Amino acid sequence: MIFVNNRDLKALVTRSSKKRGWWTPLLFTAAVSSAKYFVRHVSNQNTLTQARRNISRHYDLSNELFSLFLDETMTYSCAIFKSEEEDLKVAQERKISLLIEKAKVSKEHHILEIGCGWGSLAVEAVKRTGCKYTGITLSEQQLKYAQLRVQQAGLQDHITFLLCDYRQLPNMSRYDRIISCEMLEAVGHEFMEEFFTCCDSALAGDGLLVLQFISIPDERYDEYRQSSDFIKEYIFPGACLPALSRVTSAMAAASRLSVEHLEDIGIHYYQTLRCWRKNFLQKQSQIHALGFDNKFIRTWEYYFDYCAAGFKTCTLGDYQIVFSRPGNIAAFGDPFSAVPSAC
């Protein structure tokens, strides 16, 4: 399996460190590599300055590139399928609808989306409910695309997109709902409490926070976050998949929020990634025309395969969690209005 090398290296080094033999130079090399990774890890930590650089290295590659393998909604997160033959766009629209329904969005609400991507969730939420919507991103390319999308939809009076870090939101702003779909992976271990502090401060008293994020098993989290892997090195610098326990512990330590509903939709990510991979490989000539070489194409093909393997083997999860403060009768007082699920 792809994950074995990173997972087992530390144990191998520990067992062999007190012995000498043909493997000694290899252990020295591993130690040097670990030291190099530590330096890169520190330099890539998602401070206010570095977070924007990390996001730009992936999401500012080219809007045209992403449009070649994503569906028409330009949604870059796990879809929810009902069959193996279902169209990717239909599956993404189902996921978008589920997030809106879990957030219980209505016309009078002001929504904040942290990591708004190319604007698909914002446009659908406003079209469906008539709410007011603010989306923030650190990607200049995403911002341009999303703003144009809003203009074309004629929704400028309802939707505002900003180039803004979640840590720089105006102190006086309060939002009825906060949604963040697969942005939490870019927060980093060191800043998880700060993320929840910011969400708690920005959320109205009877508000809801809805998160979707890729997760690594609790038992592997500490070793994973202190080591390198292909994704951190070549695809998402500064990324760190949180364990579920890391998310809930940060929530408890840094906010007044509690978990109201939890669901793992990770079983659908394998099919999502296979769709992206298929689209990507079918568009190689267009990708070359954008200036990307064969090395880039091979790297990204491996990226899709690498991640797909994690979900196919149920090694990775993808959680949707609804958070609220205790006693939120406005959102949860009706026993006949349950939080919807993907099933």
C-alpha positions in Angstrom: 0.0 0.0 0.0 1.0 3.6 -0.7 0.8 4.5 3.0 3.1 1.8 4.4 6.4 3.5 4.0 5.7 6.7 5.9 3.8 4.8 8.6 6.4 2.2 9.3 9.6 4.1 8.9 9.7 5.5 12.5 9.2 2.0 14.0 12.0 0.6 11.8 14.4 3.4 12.8 13.6 2.8 16.5 14.2 -0.9 16.4 17.5 -0.6 14.5 19.0 2.5 16.1 21.0 0.5 18.7 22.5 -1.8 16.1 25.1 -1.2 13.4 25.3 -2.9 10.0 24.6 -2.5 6.3 21.5 -0.5 7.2 23.4 2.2 9.2 23.9 4.6 6.2 20.3 4.2 5.3 19.3 5.2 8.8 21.6 8.2 8.6 19.9 9.2 5.3 16.5 8.8 6.9 17.5 11.0 9.8 18.8 13.7 7.4 15.6 13.5 5.4 13.6 13.9 8.6 15.5 17.0 9.6 15.0 18.5 6.1 11.2 17.8 6.4 11.1 19.4 9.9 12.7 22.6 8.4 10.2 22.6 5.5 7.3 21.9 7.9 8.2 24.9 10.0 8.6 27.1 7.0 5.2 26.0 5.5 3.2 26.4 8.7 0.1 28.4 7.9 0.9 31.8 9.4 -1.0 34.7 7.9 1.7 35.2 5.3 2.6 31.6 4.5 -1.0 30.4 4.3 -1.6 32.6 1.3 1.6 31.3 -0.4 0.6 27.7 0.3 -2.9 28.2 -1.2 -1.5 30.0 -4.2 0.9 27.2 -5.1 -2.1 24.9 -5.8 -5.2 26.9 -6.4 -3.6 29.7 -8.5 -2.1 27.3 -11.0 -4.9 28.1 -13.5 -8.6 28.3 -13.5 -8.6 26.7 -16.9 -6.7 23.7 -15.6 -9.3 23.0 -12.9 -12.1 23.5 -15.4 -10.7 20.7 -17.5 -11.2 18.0 -14.8 -13.9 19.3 -12.5 -17.5 19.2 -13.4 -19.4 22.3 -14.6 -20.1 23.5 -11.0 -16.3 23.8 -10.4 -16.7 21.9 -7.1 -13.4 20.6 -5.8 -14.5 18.3 -2.9 -16.2 15.0 -2.3 -19.4 14.4 -4.2 -22.3 12.1 -3.1 -23.3 9.5 -5.6 -26.3 7.3 -5.8 -24.9 4.9 -8.4 -21.7 4.0 -10.2 -22.9 5.4 -13.5 -24.2 8.7 -12.1 -22.9 12.0 -13.6 -20.3 13.9 -11.5 -22.2 17.1 -11.8 -25.4 15.5 -10.4 -23.4 14.0 -7.5 -21.8 17.4 -6.7 -25.1 19.2 -6.8 -26.4 16.6 -4.3 -23.5 17.3 -2.0 -24.1 21.1 -2.3 -27.8 20.7 -1.5 -27.0 18.6 1.5 -24.6 21.2 3.0 -27.3 23.9 2.5 -29.9 21.7 4.1 -27.6 20.8 7.0 -27.0 24.4 7.6 -30.7 25.1 7.7 -30.3 28.2 5.5 -33.2 30.6 5.1 -33.8 33.9 3.5 -33.1 36.1 6.6 -29.7 34.5 7.2 -26.3 35.9 6.5 -23.9 33.1 5.5 -20.1 33.1 5.8 -18.3 30.5 3.8 -14.6 30.0 4.7 -12.8 28.8 1.6 -15.5 29.6 -1.0 -13.6 28.0 -3.9 -15.0 29.0 -7.3 -18.4 30.1 -5.8 -20.7 27.1 -6.6 -22.1 26.7 -3.0 -22.7 30.5 -2.7 -24.6 30.8 -5.9 -26.8 27.7 -5.2 -27.5 28.8 -1.6 -28.6 32.3 -2.7 -30.7 31.0 -5.7 -32.4 28.6 -3.4 -33.1 30.7 -0.3 -32.4 34.4 -1.2 -30.0 34.7 1.8 -27.1 37.1 2.1 -23.7 35.5 1.5 -20.1 36.3 2.2 -17.4 34.0 0.9 -13.6 34.3 1.7 -10.7 32.7 -0.1 -6.9 33.1 -0.2 -6.7 32.3 -4.0 -6.7 35.3 -6.3 -7.7 33.1 -9.2 -10.7 31.7 -7.4 -11.7 35.2 -6.4 -11.7 36.4 -10.0 -13.7 33.4 -11.2 -16.2 33.6 -8.4 -16.8 37.3 -8.8 -17.4 36.9 -12.5 -19.8 34.0 -11.8 -21.8 36.1 -9.4 -22.0 38.9 -12.0 -23.2 36.5 -14.7 -25.9 35.2 -12.3 -27.0 38.7 -11.4 -26.5 38.1 -7.7 -24.2 41.0 -6.8 -26.7 42.4 -4.3 -26.6 39.1 -2.3 -23.1 37.7 -2.6 -19.8 39.2 -1.7 -16.4 37.5 -2.2 -13.3 38.7 -0.4 -9.6 37.8 -0.5 -9.4 37.3 3.3 -7.9 35.0 5.9 -10.4 33.6 8.4 -8.2 35.2 11.1 -8.7 38.7 9.6 -12.5 38.8 9.7 -13.9 42.1 11.1 -14.4 41.7 14.8 -17.9 43.1 14.8 -19.3 40.8 12.0 -21.8 38.1 13.1 -23.1 35.4 10.8 -26.1 33.2 11.2 -24.4 30.3 9.5 -20.8 29.4 8.8 -19.9 26.8 6.2 -16.5 25.5 5.3 -16.1 22.6 2.8 -12.7 20.9 2.8 -10.8 24.0 3.8 -10.0 22.7 7.4 -7.2 20.6 5.9 -5.3 23.9 5.1 -5.6 25.2 8.7 -2.8 23.1 10.1 -2.4 21.3 13.5 -0.9 24.4 15.2 -3.8 26.7 14.3 -6.8 24.4 14.9 -7.8 26.1 18.2 -7.5 29.5 16.5 -9.8 28.4 13.7 -12.5 27.5 16.2 -12.0 30.7 18.2 -12.6 32.7 15.1 -15.7 30.7 14.1 -17.1 31.0 17.6 -16.5 34.8 17.6 -18.1 35.3 14.2 -21.1 33.0 14.8 -24.5 34.4 16.0 -25.9 33.1 19.2 -28.3 30.7 17.6 -26.0 30.1 14.6 -24.7 26.8 13.1 -21.3 25.9 11.9 -21.1 23.2 9.2 -17.7 21.6 8.3 -16.7 19.1 5.7 -13.2 17.8 5.9 -10.9 14.9 5.0 -9.8 13.1 8.1 -7.0 10.6 9.0 -7.5 7.9 11.7 -6.8 9.0 15.3 -4.2 6.3 15.9 -2.1 7.6 13.0 -2.5 11.3 13.4 0.6 12.2 15.5 3.0 10.3 13.4 1.4 11.6 10.2 1.5 15.2 11.1 5.2 15.0 12.1 6.3 13.3 8.9 6.3 14.0 5.2 4.3 12.4 2.4 3.7 12.8 -1.3 0.7 15.2 -0.9 2.5 17.6 1.5 5.6 17.6 -0.7 4.1 18.0 -4.2 0.4 18.9 -4.1 -0.7 20.8 -1.0 2.1 22.5 0.9 1.2 23.2 4.5 -1.7 20.8 4.5 -2.5 18.5 7.4 -5.4 16.1 7.5 -6.9 16.4 11.0 -8.0 13.5 13.0 -11.6 13.6 14.2 -10.4 13.8 17.8 -8.1 16.7 17.0 -11.1 18.6 15.6 -13.4 17.9 18.5 -10.7 18.6 21.1 -9.9 22.0 19.5 -13.6 22.8 19.4 -14.0 22.0 23.1 -10.8 24.0 24.1 -11.4 27.1 22.0 -15.2 27.5 21.6 -18.6 27.1 23.2 -19.7 24.8 20.3 -20.7 21.2 20.5 -21.4 18.5 17.9 -25.0 18.2 16.8 -24.7 15.8 13.9 -21.8 13.9 12.3 -21.6 11.8 9.1 -18.8 10.3 7.1 -19.2 10.5 3.3 -15.7 9.4 2.6 -17.0 6.2 0.8 -18.0 8.5 -2.1 -14.5 10.1 -2.5 -13.1 7.2 -4.4 -15.6 7.6 -7.2 -15.1 11.4 -7.1 -11.4 11.0 -7.6 -11.8 8.5 -10.4 -14.0 10.9 -12.2 -11.4 13.7 -11.8 -8.6 11.4 -13.0 -10.6 10.3 -16.0 -11.4 13.8 -17.0 -7.8 14.9 -16.4 -6.2 12.2 -18.6 -8.7 12.8 -21.4 -7.7 16.5 -21.5 -3.9 16.0 -21.7 -3.6 18.0 -24.9 -5.4 20.9 -23.4 -3.3 20.7 -20.3 -0.2 20.8 -22.4 -1.5 23.8 -24.2 -1.8 25.6 -20.9 2.0 25.2 -20.4 2.0 22.1 -18.1 4.5 19.4 -19.0 4.5 15.6 -18.8 6.0 15.6 -15.4 3.1 17.7 -14.1 0.6 15.3 -15.7 2.3 12.2 -14.2 2.5 13.9 -10.8 -1.2 14.8 -10.8 -2.2 11.3 -12.1 -0.4 9.9 -9.1 -2.1 12.4 -6.8 -5.5 11.2 -7.9 -4.5 7.6 -7.5 -2.8 8.1 -4.2 -5.8 9.8 -2.6 -8.3 7.3 -4.2 -6.4 4.4 -2.6 -6.8 6.0 0.8 -10.6 6.2 0.4 -11.0 2.9 -1.4 -9.4 1.1 1.6 -11.3 3.3 4.1 -8.0 4.6 5.5 -9.3 8.1 5.0 -12.6 9.6 5.9 -14.6 12.7 4.9 -16.7 14.1 7.6 -19.7 16.5 7.5 -20.3 17.8 11.0 -22.9 20.3 12.2 -21.9 22.3 15.3 -24.0 24.5 17.5 -24.1 26.0 21.0 -26.0 24.1 23.6 -29.7 25.1 24.0 -30.2 26.1 20.4 -33.9 25.6 20.3 -34.3 27.8 17.2 -32.3 25.3 15.1 -33.1 22.0 16.9 -36.3 22.5 18.9 -38.5 20.8 16.3 -38.3 17.0 16.8 -39.8 16.4 13.3 -37.1 18.4 11.5 -34.0 16.2 11.8 -30.6 17.0 10.2 -30.6 15.4 6.8 -28.0 12.8 5.8 -26.4 11.5 2.6 -28.1 8.1 3.0 
